[in-house]
């Protein structure tokens, strides 16, 4: 997990004033290998030692992180929004069976114009 000092530096580098709540959320989301929803992050932070954090604080903080370029918000379907800490250019593969979202390197996908189009 991201250290507190690294989380403070990251927030400050993005023009975000660190607070206890923001640090807890940053530490939960910035090292996430999955693409968690706001509800999942709220539960992780709450269960991870910050039981008094509110949903509103979690949602507002995530929106701030997106606004400041620290996270990417992905709307996968109506009502299904997740957050991606990987700000590098990349694609996503969604497993239909499990719902898991996987990052795919940008250069691993090649699209070409179909030859049968006029």
CNS distance restraints for C-alpha pairs under 8 A (distance, minus, plus):
assign (resid   1 and name CA) (resid  27 and name CA) 6.54 0.50 0.50
assign (resid   1 and name CA) (resid  28 and name CA) 7.65 0.50 0.50
assign (resid   1 and name CA) (resid  31 and name CA) 6.23 0.50 0.50
assign (resid   2 and name CA) (resid   6 and name CA) 6.31 0.50 0.50
assign (resid   2 and name CA) (resid   7 and name CA) 6.34 0.50 0.50
assign (resid   2 and name CA) (resid  27 and name CA) 5.41 0.50 0.50
assign (resid   2 and name CA) (resid  30 and name CA) 7.40 0.50 0.50
assign (resid   2 and name CA) (resid  31 and name CA) 6.44 0.50 0.50
assign (resid   3 and name CA) (resid   7 and name CA) 6.12 0.50 0.50
assign (resid   3 and name CA) (resid  27 and name CA) 7.35 0.50 0.50
assign (resid   4 and name CA) (resid   8 and name CA) 6.13 0.50 0.50
assign (resid   4 and name CA) (resid  23 and name CA) 7.05 0.50 0.50
assign (resid   4 and name CA) (resid  27 and name CA) 7.47 0.50 0.50
assign (resid   5 and name CA) (resid   9 and name CA) 6.24 0.50 0.50
assign (resid   6 and name CA) (resid  10 and name CA) 6.08 0.50 0.50
assign (resid   7 and name CA) (resid  11 and name CA) 6.14 0.50 0.50
assign (resid   7 and name CA) (resid  23 and name CA) 6.23 0.50 0.50
assign (resid   7 and name CA) (resid  26 and name CA) 6.45 0.50 0.50
assign (resid   7 and name CA) (resid  27 and name CA) 6.40 0.50 0.50
assign (resid   8 and name CA) (resid  12 and name CA) 6.11 0.50 0.50
assign (resid   8 and name CA) (resid  18 and name CA) 6.05 0.50 0.50
assign (resid   8 and name CA) (resid  23 and name CA) 6.87 0.50 0.50
assign (resid   9 and name CA) (resid  13 and name CA) 5.92 0.50 0.50
assign (resid  10 and name CA) (resid  14 and name CA) 6.44 0.50 0.50
assign (resid  11 and name CA) (resid  15 and name CA) 6.42 0.50 0.50
assign (resid  11 and name CA) (resid  16 and name CA) 4.95 0.50 0.50
assign (resid  11 and name CA) (resid  17 and name CA) 6.73 0.50 0.50
assign (resid  11 and name CA) (resid  18 and name CA) 6.28 0.50 0.50
assign (resid  12 and name CA) (resid  16 and name CA) 5.19 0.50 0.50
assign (resid  12 and name CA) (resid  17 and name CA) 6.20 0.50 0.50
assign (resid  12 and name CA) (resid  18 and name CA) 7.01 0.50 0.50
assign (resid  14 and name CA) (resid  68 and name CA) 6.07 0.50 0.50
assign (resid  14 and name CA) (resid  69 and name CA) 7.28 0.50 0.50
assign (resid  14 and name CA) (resid  70 and name CA) 6.98 0.50 0.50
assign (resid  15 and name CA) (resid  68 and name CA) 7.27 0.50 0.50
assign (resid  16 and name CA) (resid  68 and name CA) 7.71 0.50 0.50
assign (resid  18 and name CA) (resid  22 and name CA) 5.97 0.50 0.50
assign (resid  18 and name CA) (resid  23 and name CA) 6.25 0.50 0.50
assign (resid  19 and name CA) (resid  23 and name CA) 6.01 0.50 0.50
assign (resid  20 and name CA) (resid  24 and name CA) 6.22 0.50 0.50
assign (resid  21 and name CA) (resid  25 and name CA) 6.25 0.50 0.50
assign (resid  21 and name CA) (resid  53 and name CA) 7.01 0.50 0.50
assign (resid  21 and name CA) (resid  57 and name CA) 7.63 0.50 0.50
assign (resid  22 and name CA) (resid  26 and name CA) 5.92 0.50 0.50
assign (resid  22 and name CA) (resid  61 and name CA) 6.44 0.50 0.50
assign (resid  23 and name CA) (resid  27 and name CA) 6.02 0.50 0.50
assign (resid  24 and name CA) (resid  28 and name CA) 6.32 0.50 0.50
assign (resid  24 and name CA) (resid  45 and name CA) 6.31 0.50 0.50
assign (resid  24 and name CA) (resid  50 and name CA) 7.54 0.50 0.50
assign (resid  25 and name CA) (resid  29 and name CA) 6.13 0.50 0.50
assign (resid  25 and name CA) (resid  41 and name CA) 7.24 0.50 0.50
assign (resid  25 and name CA) (resid  42 and name CA) 7.93 0.50 0.50
assign (resid  25 and name CA) (resid  45 and name CA) 6.29 0.50 0.50
assign (resid  25 and name CA) (resid  58 and name CA) 7.10 0.50 0.50
assign (resid  25 and name CA) (resid  61 and name CA) 7.61 0.50 0.50
assign (resid  25 and name CA) (resid  62 and name CA) 7.95 0.50 0.50
assign (resid  26 and name CA) (resid  30 and name CA) 5.57 0.50 0.50
assign (resid  27 and name CA) (resid  31 and name CA) 6.73 0.50 0.50
assign (resid  28 and name CA) (resid  32 and name CA) 6.64 0.50 0.50
assign (resid  28 and name CA) (resid  41 and name CA) 6.81 0.50 0.50
assign (resid  28 and name CA) (resid  44 and name CA) 6.95 0.50 0.50
assign (resid  28 and name CA) (resid  45 and name CA) 6.54 0.50 0.50
assign (resid  29 and name CA) (resid  36 and name CA) 7.65 0.50 0.50
assign (resid  29 and name CA) (resid  41 and name CA) 6.98 0.50 0.50
assign (resid  29 and name CA) (resid  83 and name CA) 7.94 0.50 0.50
assign (resid  29 and name CA) (resid  85 and name CA) 6.81 0.50 0.50
assign (resid  30 and name CA) (resid  71 and name CA) 7.97 0.50 0.50
assign (resid  30 and name CA) (resid  85 and name CA) 5.32 0.50 0.50
assign (resid  31 and name CA) (resid  85 and name CA) 7.35 0.50 0.50
assign (resid  32 and name CA) (resid  36 and name CA) 7.54 0.50 0.50
assign (resid  32 and name CA) (resid  85 and name CA) 7.15 0.50 0.50
assign (resid  34 and name CA) (resid  84 and name CA) 7.88 0.50 0.50
assign (resid  34 and name CA) (resid 100 and name CA) 7.54 0.50 0.50
assign (resid  34 and name CA) (resid 101 and name CA) 6.74 0.50 0.50
assign (resid  34 and name CA) (resid 102 and name CA) 7.53 0.50 0.50
assign (resid  35 and name CA) (resid  82 and name CA) 5.62 0.50 0.50
assign (resid  35 and name CA) (resid  83 and name CA) 5.38 0.50 0.50
assign (resid  35 and name CA) (resid  84 and name CA) 5.36 0.50 0.50
assign (resid  35 and name CA) (resid 101 and name CA) 6.54 0.50 0.50
assign (resid  36 and name CA) (resid  40 and name CA) 5.75 0.50 0.50
assign (resid  36 and name CA) (resid  41 and name CA) 6.31 0.50 0.50
assign (resid  36 and name CA) (resid  82 and name CA) 5.26 0.50 0.50
assign (resid  36 and name CA) (resid  83 and name CA) 5.69 0.50 0.50
assign (resid  36 and name CA) (resid  84 and name CA) 7.56 0.50 0.50
assign (resid  37 and name CA) (resid  41 and name CA) 6.27 0.50 0.50
assign (resid  37 and name CA) (resid  80 and name CA) 7.80 0.50 0.50
assign (resid  37 and name CA) (resid  81 and name CA) 6.01 0.50 0.50
assign (resid  37 and name CA) (resid  82 and name CA) 4.24 0.50 0.50
assign (resid  37 and name CA) (resid  83 and name CA) 6.14 0.50 0.50
assign (resid  38 and name CA) (resid  42 and name CA) 6.03 0.50 0.50
assign (resid  38 and name CA) (resid  58 and name CA) 6.95 0.50 0.50
assign (resid  38 and name CA) (resid  59 and name CA) 6.22 0.50 0.50
assign (resid  38 and name CA) (resid  62 and name CA) 7.44 0.50 0.50
assign (resid  38 and name CA) (resid  81 and name CA) 7.81 0.50 0.50
assign (resid  38 and name CA) (resid  82 and name CA) 6.89 0.50 0.50
assign (resid  38 and name CA) (resid  83 and name CA) 7.61 0.50 0.50
assign (resid  39 and name CA) (resid  43 and name CA) 6.25 0.50 0.50
assign (resid  39 and name CA) (resid  55 and name CA) 7.66 0.50 0.50
assign (resid  40 and name CA) (resid  44 and name CA) 6.17 0.50 0.50
assign (resid  41 and name CA) (resid  45 and name CA) 6.07 0.50 0.50
assign (resid  41 and name CA) (resid  58 and name CA) 7.60 0.50 0.50
assign (resid  42 and name CA) (resid  46 and name CA) 6.00 0.50 0.50
assign (resid  42 and name CA) (resid  53 and name CA) 7.62 0.50 0.50
assign (resid  42 and name CA) (resid  54 and name CA) 7.61 0.50 0.50
assign (resid  42 and name CA) (resid  55 and name CA) 6.28 0.50 0.50
assign (resid  42 and name CA) (resid  58 and name CA) 5.91 0.50 0.50
assign (resid  43 and name CA) (resid  47 and name CA) 5.81 0.50 0.50
assign (resid  44 and name CA) (resid  48 and name CA) 5.61 0.50 0.50
assign (resid  45 and name CA) (resid  49 and name CA) 6.65 0.50 0.50
assign (resid  45 and name CA) (resid  50 and name CA) 5.76 0.50 0.50
assign (resid  45 and name CA) (resid  51 and name CA) 7.44 0.50 0.50
assign (resid  45 and name CA) (resid  53 and name CA) 7.53 0.50 0.50
assign (resid  46 and name CA) (resid  50 and name CA) 4.64 0.50 0.50
assign (resid  46 and name CA) (resid  51 and name CA) 4.21 0.50 0.50
assign (resid  46 and name CA) (resid  52 and name CA) 6.78 0.50 0.50
assign (resid  46 and name CA) (resid  53 and name CA) 6.14 0.50 0.50
assign (resid  47 and name CA) (resid  51 and name CA) 6.20 0.50 0.50
assign (resid  53 and name CA) (resid  57 and name CA) 6.77 0.50 0.50
assign (resid  53 and name CA) (resid  58 and name CA) 7.31 0.50 0.50
assign (resid  54 and name CA) (resid  58 and name CA) 6.35 0.50 0.50
assign (resid  55 and name CA) (resid  59 and name CA) 6.11 0.50 0.50
assign (resid  56 and name CA) (resid  60 and name CA) 5.94 0.50 0.50
assign (resid  57 and name CA) (resid  61 and name CA) 5.90 0.50 0.50
assign (resid  58 and name CA) (resid  62 and name CA) 6.16 0.50 0.50
assign (resid  59 and name CA) (resid  63 and name CA) 6.19 0.50 0.50
assign (resid  60 and name CA) (resid  64 and name CA) 6.19 0.50 0.50
assign (resid  61 and name CA) (resid  65 and name CA) 6.17 0.50 0.50
assign (resid  62 and name CA) (resid  66 and name CA) 6.26 0.50 0.50
assign (resid  62 and name CA) (resid  71 and name CA) 7.80 0.50 0.50
assign (resid  63 and name CA) (resid  67 and name CA) 6.12 0.50 0.50
assign (resid  64 and name CA) (resid  68 and name CA) 6.12 0.50 0.50
assign (resid  65 and name CA) (resid  69 and name CA) 6.23 0.50 0.50
assign (resid  65 and name CA) (resid  70 and name CA) 5.02 0.50 0.50
assign (resid  65 and name CA) (resid  71 and name CA) 5.66 0.50 0.50
assign (resid  66 and name CA) (resid  70 and name CA) 5.71 0.50 0.50
assign (resid  66 and name CA) (resid  71 and name CA) 4.72 0.50 0.50
assign (resid  66 and name CA) (resid  72 and name CA) 5.70 0.50 0.50
assign (resid  66 and name CA) (resid  73 and name CA) 6.56 0.50 0.50
assign (resid  70 and name CA) (resid  85 and name CA) 6.86 0.50 0.50
assign (resid  70 and name CA) (resid  87 and name CA) 7.49 0.50 0.50
assign (resid  71 and name CA) (resid  83 and name CA) 6.46 0.50 0.50
assign (resid  71 and name CA) (resid  84 and name CA) 5.70 0.50 0.50
assign (resid  71 and name CA) (resid  85 and name CA) 4.78 0.50 0.50
assign (resid  71 and name CA) (resid  86 and name CA) 7.23 0.50 0.50
assign (resid  71 and name CA) (resid  87 and name CA) 6.72 0.50 0.50
assign (resid  72 and name CA) (resid  83 and name CA) 5.70 0.50 0.50
assign (resid  72 and name CA) (resid  84 and name CA) 5.03 0.50 0.50
assign (resid  72 and name CA) (resid  85 and name CA) 6.35 0.50 0.50
assign (resid  72 and name CA) (resid  86 and name CA) 7.51 0.50 0.50
assign (resid  72 and name CA) (resid  87 and name CA) 6.68 0.50 0.50
assign (resid  73 and name CA) (resid  81 and name CA) 6.86 0.50 0.50
assign (resid  73 and name CA) (resid  82 and name CA) 5.97 0.50 0.50
assign (resid  73 and name CA) (resid  83 and name CA) 4.74 0.50 0.50
assign (resid  73 and name CA) (resid  84 and name CA) 6.36 0.50 0.50
assign (resid  74 and name CA) (resid  81 and name CA) 5.58 0.50 0.50
assign (resid  74 and name CA) (resid  82 and name CA) 5.31 0.50 0.50
assign (resid  74 and name CA) (resid  83 and name CA) 6.04 0.50 0.50
assign (resid  74 and name CA) (resid  84 and name CA) 7.22 0.50 0.50
assign (resid  75 and name CA) (resid  79 and name CA) 7.79 0.50 0.50
assign (resid  75 and name CA) (resid  80 and name CA) 5.97 0.50 0.50
assign (resid  75 and name CA) (resid  81 and name CA) 4.51 0.50 0.50
assign (resid  75 and name CA) (resid  82 and name CA) 6.64 0.50 0.50
assign (resid  76 and name CA) (resid  80 and name CA) 5.53 0.50 0.50
assign (resid  76 and name CA) (resid  81 and name CA) 6.02 0.50 0.50
assign (resid  76 and name CA) (resid  82 and name CA) 7.53 0.50 0.50
assign (resid  77 and name CA) (resid  81 and name CA) 7.30 0.50 0.50
assign (resid  89 and name CA) (resid 105 and name CA) 7.53 0.50 0.50
assign (resid  89 and name CA) (resid 106 and name CA) 5.99 0.50 0.50
assign (resid  90 and name CA) (resid 103 and name CA) 6.57 0.50 0.50
assign (resid  90 and name CA) (resid 104 and name CA) 5.78 0.50 0.50
assign (resid  90 and name CA) (resid 105 and name CA) 4.95 0.50 0.50
assign (resid  90 and name CA) (resid 106 and name CA) 4.29 0.50 0.50
assign (resid  91 and name CA) (resid 103 and name CA) 5.93 0.50 0.50
assign (resid  91 and name CA) (resid 104 and name CA) 4.95 0.50 0.50
assign (resid  91 and name CA) (resid 105 and name CA) 6.33 0.50 0.50
assign (resid  91 and name CA) (resid 106 and name CA) 5.85 0.50 0.50
assign (resid  92 and name CA) (resid 101 and name CA) 6.46 0.50 0.50
assign (resid  92 and name CA) (resid 102 and name CA) 5.57 0.50 0.50
assign (resid  92 and name CA) (resid 103 and name CA) 4.84 0.50 0.50
assign (resid  92 and name CA) (resid 104 and name CA) 5.63 0.50 0.50
assign (resid  93 and name CA) (resid 101 and name CA) 5.70 0.50 0.50
assign (resid  93 and name CA) (resid 102 and name CA) 5.09 0.50 0.50
assign (resid  93 and name CA) (resid 103 and name CA) 6.47 0.50 0.50
assign (resid  93 and name CA) (resid 104 and name CA) 6.78 0.50 0.50
assign (resid  94 and name CA) (resid  99 and name CA) 6.03 0.50 0.50
assign (resid  94 and name CA) (resid 100 and name CA) 5.75 0.50 0.50
assign (resid  94 and name CA) (resid 101 and name CA) 4.53 0.50 0.50
assign (resid  94 and name CA) (resid 102 and name CA) 6.35 0.50 0.50
assign (resid  95 and name CA) (resid  99 and name CA) 5.10 0.50 0.50
assign (resid  95 and name CA) (resid 100 and name CA) 5.37 0.50 0.50
assign (resid  95 and name CA) (resid 101 and name CA) 6.47 0.50 0.50
assign (resid  95 and name CA) (resid 102 and name CA) 7.99 0.50 0.50
assign (resid  96 and name CA) (resid 100 and name CA) 7.85 0.50 0.50
assign (resid 104 and name CA) (resid 108 and name CA) 6.80 0.50 0.50
assign (resid 104 and name CA) (resid 109 and name CA) 7.94 0.50 0.50
assign (resid 105 and name CA) (resid 109 and name CA) 7.54 0.50 0.50
assign (resid 113 and name CA) (resid 117 and name CA) 7.93 0.50 0.50
